[in-house]
Amino acid sequence: MKIQSILSALTALALSMAVIATTGCNKPDHEHTHSDGHTHQYTCPMHPELVKDAAGECPKCGMKLVEKT
């Protein structure tokens, strides 16, 4: 009986973590601005000279743009 309650709790925790991990901003076509006014910049892994203010795809090769650090 105790094992079932532990397994139920672990299952609920795993499902909660999955929901949290998959929610959030899924709109790659708009800017993300920090509270200090800093906007994110995105670049292509194959074409680092390409820098954009919004996520999306590289116009040269079609790869997904990644956030510039």
N, C-alpha and C positions, 0 to 999 in steps of 0.2 A: 504494500500500500504506500509506504513512504517513497519507494523507488518511482512509482507512478507519478506522485506529486512532484518529485524532483525532475523527472523527464518532462512533465507538463510545463513546469516553470522554465526549463531550458528551451523547450520548443517555443514558448511565448516570447522569450528573450531573443531567440534567433529570428523569429518573424518580425519582431519590433525593429531589430537592427537592419533587417533587409528593407523594411519600409523606409526607415530613415536614410539608408544609403541610396535608395533609388528615387527619393523625392528631392525637390530643389529646383533650381533654375535649369530648364531644358530648352531655353530659347537662345540659340547661338547667334541670333541676328541683332542683339542689342548690347549696349555698353554696360559694363559693371563698374560702378564707382564706389570707392571706399569712402568712409565718412570724412577722410581728410581731403577729398576731392581728386584723388589719384585714380586714373582710369587704367584698366588692364590693357595690355598690348599682346597681340597674338602674332606668331611667326610660323613659317613653314619649316619643318625639320630639314628638308632638302634645299630650301631656298631662304637662308636666314636673313638675307637682305630685304625680304618682303616682310613688312610690319603693318599690321592692321589694328584698328581699335575694337574690332568685334570678331568673335570666333566665326569659323566657317571653313571653307575649303580654299586651298591654294589655287589661284587662277592659272598657274603654270602647269602644275602636275596633278591637281585634284586631291592631294593629301589633306587630312584634317589639320587645321592650324592649332598650335599648342600655345599655352600662355607663356609669354616671355618672362623670364625671371631676372 
